[in-house]
Amino acid sequence: MKTKYDDTLTVDSKALLLNDPIALEDGHTQHYTIVRLLATRYDPNPKTYKEAMGSAYTSDWHAAVLSENNSLIENKTSTLAPRPHNRKVLYY
């Protein structure tokens, strides 16, 4: 089984396990080591707005974006300004 790290290096996870003294004890330990290895590399949160809006939780992410924008305006850390006529609007 191949495991990809940080988009730069691909290694064979079995080779990793063979170099891990804990993994050499028994089959169950090897299984848990693989699960632990994969679980630490899997992040279910979207990395981009596009991923968030394409997920099964679109409405939740959209509500969070609106809440954050409203909070920025209410706390006066951001202001809503009119769009200059020669500029495009950023959509989300």
C-alpha angles and dihedrals in degrees: 000000000000121000122197120214125198093333090280109078133038118197135177107252090208089061088052090052093050089056092049110088092204091056092058094066100082145323094271092055090050090051093050091046090054092047091048091048093051094042093055091053097046117088113179094195117102116250097209139034089247091056091048092051091048095050130097087255097057095132092051093049092046091051090050091052092050091047092050093048092048090048091052091052095043092050090048092237090121134026131208109236132187115260116254109243093239096052135082123235119244108236128205 
